[in-house]
């Protein structure tokens, strides 16, 4: 009964309602029958059951339809059976039952209870109608009985159907044998195999449906696979009966889209765009409600995944390592970005500095992994984002770049080591670099890089230093140097003390220096030392080199010519003697002065040892003896010679009286620098007579003109020796008096007679002084003028106070002497006659021998020069022959040597010879060719050994010999 109840509830609402009504009707009838009939229960043995009858199954239309089609509304089962005789207990008829399992063989009892309980009783068991259902009833006793019932589906149709009589309203089902033939129960088995009669208006087929997917949006092909930012799902349905009603699209079983058919087309299609991968399915339903099975498609072509990206940076472009901390630096940094995407593959990488896009790296290869790099020139934070070919963009990854060093070093100081004047100055640089550090050769002062922070300069100017770090970032700094003095002084002038001839010339040097100033001892000569005075005295002609140096040793040299020094005395070339007719001897001197000298003096000749000088080069000697000859030039430089006169024969003594001496009266003038006298007066030529061997002299009274007296006559008369006679004739002396005559130079008459000679000498001395004979006075009695006159160097001084009675005084004195001689010839001695005059003449001669102040200075200067010459000679010998030294020469392009310096030689700790050649001594010859000439004293102890020549920080080893050549 429970099964039956369940069956009822499985029916549709309408069927359920009909069944309920049938049950109610059946119950009412049963109750009425039960109440009206006397129901008896019997047990009869059934003689059998009969199988047979006709069954048809027909399809039923549903109430829903379209386009002339409906869906299957179920099945109607029709059953009928015809028998020859059907006997029922009463006229209530029987009931048709269906069941899924029934065994109609043999007899059976059907027991029906209103409560729905079924049981069996009797010998024959027809079986239980399991799940049986009442499907109809027959209330008439008909020959043919039939029933119909509906089934929702073929599965609901039972296996069997049976018709039986139902007496007593369900108390018992009694089938009596007595009333019928042997078949008391009719049944029909295997209903499910009964062919169904189809209904052509029933649309029992679901529509055909198809689903597919393809990438859409941005579509790319990577690795042979097409990818898109979305996918299009295409669905298609086809139904030729009621037409497709629509298509439902699902994602993972969830409805996401319904596409409805708004037309009667037999085909319905549509697209659904999706943005996520997944399992998509579709079902189609037709217009009468048939639903297709779902078809599905898997979507995996949508690329919504961003690529992966990574970023790194490293120094590049001449990478250097800071030696202080080991950090690596470069002028630039190489940023490397890597992206990976296994779907649509990376399309590129965008690089940003801050928020500014600075670079896009593009992947041109069909590769899921992409790496790109590029250089940046500034430090900072850089970020990168990768994007794939469908446009998915990764989150940015960043990296901080701090390894780029584009900052120049810091030059903290650039100074000179001194502010005083110097020949060279050392510049010092202080610099540092906080990045990659200073370059290992960081400094440039001119055109090349050096490692030293110090630099020597030798010229003024502005100097710029460049300092670079390890990556060649450079800084510059400048300094102005104006205290280098490599400029030699300027020789403004070299002047001589005189342009005329002199024994020595004083040279004055005027020099100046605008830099360090002149040295304390600024003046010198290449072969001499240095001295402080700017005046030098030169006593030889020649070309002289003068050097001037400043406080730093810069020197300049110049040359000047001295051609007006004459310290060479004249030369007596020849002295000849000639015996004259009168028996005297004429001495002729031939002399010359050196070429280019001052020349012979106007009165260059002296035949008395320098007491008197004359213009004439001849001298008449009237007695035998030695004649001392001197020749002088204009500077009083003298040459001397002596000649012996032996050719004069002794004269016989005469008997006549000597004539009177002619007396000349004149003024004596001082000569100009030549110690010569000019006499102005009348000299009377005496006329001797009665001499044994002499003729009377006829003399003319003449006026002396300073060139000689004008006595004419034969010896012993006076003669003028080729001088002009301008005097007046005077009477000849009386007979027996010797004639006086005058000398040819100083107006002094000379006679062979001893007395006359002595007296005449006195007279001449008196005439030369141009003074009257007076008593000799002591120095206390003399006037200042007389003292000065006596101090002159042998030059007679003119006396303005001289009286005109000089001739008378002399004449009287001579006459007195002669008279006394005549009276007492045997008692009078010549020395006693004119003792006073002789003493006065001796005094005058001594005064002549005294030197003047200029002569004293000249003698002192000559002595000084001799001493200095000896000292210089000793110094020269010491430097050039005994001192261990060498002379440095420079050789010009023609091989000519130029003196540069004298250098001294030393020995080092190992006993080797060495010499230092300072830079400033090398000069500027432009050839670089030099030579060292060693002193003899050094060669004597070191020849064939080695010497080290230290030049400009390098050393040259050479074998010692007289001269060593080397090249710089």
Steps between C-alpha positions, in 0.01 A plus 500: 500500500794726581636425157173588350492821699844588375391436150215739541724776618728439207220583262441841363258727669217432253552127507518511870172683509331251268627209704379655817157546346501135379594379843232704659247366251620145554481538870149633479388214280671248716347634810154502343547148369634373822221647679241359257640153434564215706859431442626154554848386489571180325797303425486343164760329312578663176520282207728745308554835351478605142746718322383708214351819394608787283729783610594820317727776620448843345702821545320793649553873416585740777313816553801712383570541134655715240508497133262203497707295735461409860701307736410140597228519755530134596361169378154356498473122548182334366417137603204290400412137542212301356374178648214270418361518842585715789311434817515727793353462827298804461462774256757724650753395246868461550816709519808523294828498684847549375817380653856451428510140611211253468487129449164404353558132498262299713220631707532788738312702752504873498439655825441866513467688813397863516808566704705397199641181647530214256525145611446164351296199596429180331687218345589673184701820523474730214763719660511841638460793275798690621438867473176429331268777414133518419471611149139451418183311572218343309151512647326306240495141415621534152637260259802728436654696773769770463690765689727791431752680709771757443867482577727795516777310339573161366668415822177554683317232294473179710615167385153337539134590499220281646121510526326343792167498670476687827218378717391643831674831459838382593436248766603214279551455139320189414534336174249224457557210273140430476406795306756506226730288299834407617645847465397699794773766465607672186832665472747647253868469562810698369333830437838670464567322180183608336587731209411858561287671254678826425349843468652710224416828670699419803847664511678258709858598380717756682669759280855448376748725679868573444752714696849631413739767632766725346726777640377852449591852593874543447593178332860389459677185411781391725676173457239399245213560745245774457428708803259780568393734768158331484329209329188471288284196566296416195182288550273363228170317522292336226140356517288430193178426694386744761809714442771590751362695788834615638847410620621517855876550565660391826841554663590224735127409525384853567274661244667811363306569184176400321464558133133492395360437154277785407425354157384170360833424341604146530851612594591717793858616567666757718825613659583551859818696587670382813810638673594207712630162419289207615255221398211637305191295393179556305157335467228578252127465543235505230177684510305207636745455782729228380841562654820381351780353691770744599808532289814660645823664401807586707629858459871550574603756237432805709825654625427704806821418683762776522857407414758462770778764506830545679750787499869533581775758448879490481767755410619500144712703262855477636418343833755582767539395861554753774818380668389643833181296543484260207180650359451482126413806295436586142424799283169332434291218641357209307143428602391147415129417495361148458139405426328162465152406381403147403178603328506781250872557571660830607463782253740734674617677810451866583767674711418801713709748692263625761173537314662578166520232235856500372530176308292223346669170434319304227497123468527423134538127554228240549628399839337468841812641664631844407802686634594853403754749622597860450736755647413793721726788581366623833447347838148462631209261538390323186195276461382259236166351397458221251206469265402199296367488149141516614567810705521361849734716706701386796547691818813710499824376644763757599873518550716778643804598294781657701807370317523773236779747558466807283613735773838660448764486772521787745818707474536645846836673451731603218785700649860601437770408750635853527396857441859620473684527174645170383630344181246224530196447716329182605122499466313265732149363444264372767207300360263221599215304344214345699387271221729266318808675639778683324659350192834331559651768273268785591676828423563694180699820504586535133421235241556172680366328809732444794469337840666769708294774667802727469614679188796725440459807285773726374300775337247750622147467379167345577518125555200273490495156656256232398409229749313191391344210684509140395220562249665809348264745662714813509529819700725794427652772710736780405770695676695801384874493558682831479801448725718290271808682388683329219556824319858621509574857593519770238833663425390853429840635405874440515694825496872574491664766708668643192500458130856620475808286547588411853706243678180363648131566448236493768181332380170571676213251468143613543265202550157446648265212578124525537456161669699380795742790468870501445721263697711632787798440274337537162792564265745250363708366217483144356850421622479704815295511816215728596538841655274771628642809334366605165831653398798312370835622379630349180860531399498302178319541175268228390142375495375452853202303618316637797252292698222631720290277720193552711427367847392164355803450282336598173776660305548694186823567324606757253826587338668830441818599327785691657732641235638812666731343754864555429734349754762398249801731495644615171787309354841629415550334169848628418774728640769623261813702554655733247828689544466853379766716337551693817581180679177477691277199470143518384275240657181421303218301657232318304198409718140395452192453713282189487233500233178639631675652798504856617800584279827671577494809711541842342847506662570134518883488523735547791876454484571580863306232679170687494613831636417679182285407204511612144308460181810428291618144488866599472752600757853647458741350745813710551671274744556139545297308745173312539188668369175384664221510243128498586199498267150562633144487367218731581429306819861538614574135445867470422756287333867553579832425348859597555774570257867554568668794324871443453562666170565859624866597508637722779546865389830694542493775757476848331699816582233751426266649744160350522222705366218614712202280524196619331230555753146427416220666677152349484209359688470128576158355455387166632435245225176317471555151646835471318732680746628726230624861533450782265766764527444853383811708507815609332793265500825649406731278307848539623790554266800302604844592372846384523397147575752250383251278334193715481381781292350816626126459529283754338177512685188685437293642773187281481169481670436149630160373405501192720639287225868585538750784499612643181872511533686463173858418463755229479597302801536593765252760388125441574277360225126479472480139384261565220289743698383834363728790587301795613751667727704814449873486450714582797859598497748222508696452816847637525790299388597222730153450642333175424179522311183376666229316312158378586356153507249397240229413747492697819700807407793383704837554343741212517877531480779255532687735721449379855466839654284632229296178519444539871417864474288446201315225681433738782384758254272255330350393830439858579354568158272197524357618827469847352614650826788731589775339695433547862630357815356162578243521770373243732150362460383715789603814313323398177154614405217253446525558129867418504435185696235395251738581219765285655252212551420474131641200324806658347307752298647849520258751640461846357575774749315819428732687735806431295700820434647609174851518641540125490739516209710762670517302819600186323744684279660680791526181694654316208742781434592509864558131505708513187700787634569324824585189308738692291670652798522185702472218261681255711311577818140505389300177472198479281284354776580798717436762234131436462432297807184689575370464150600136489321430825194678372514293180532181705200606703303560184604159364385331820169679479468382144533145626199536732166348366182694454164386650370348172828313468464369851140386423616337179779318681259386773248384242769311311613337822137410585443354157819298528390362837149424372646339191716276715199410715290434189778285362510301823118466495508395138767241571303374799171477310630373170789281602472393863129522595279204414277683260366499148391765254152452350478597134196507275540422131289688248379362169839574342695319770633820655549495874342747735620530856214432743635436849777352711381202702668332793543126533426298812491137609197313632480254789628222278800697390378569147564832333193707418417846374163675522389702198230750609218561253554873495861452390408315183405811309271496198712391207228287348737216407517307827869438431738564790857430603693486828868588500674381815780685676852355475511461876188280490619302200826425679314303770201360314572438133343182358260477794123558474308809593125542559347806333174590677271700272134581553422198716694248292855375506745444215809288559805592294868401489720783624726653241612849418163587343171311522214562259140425597158574361177600677 
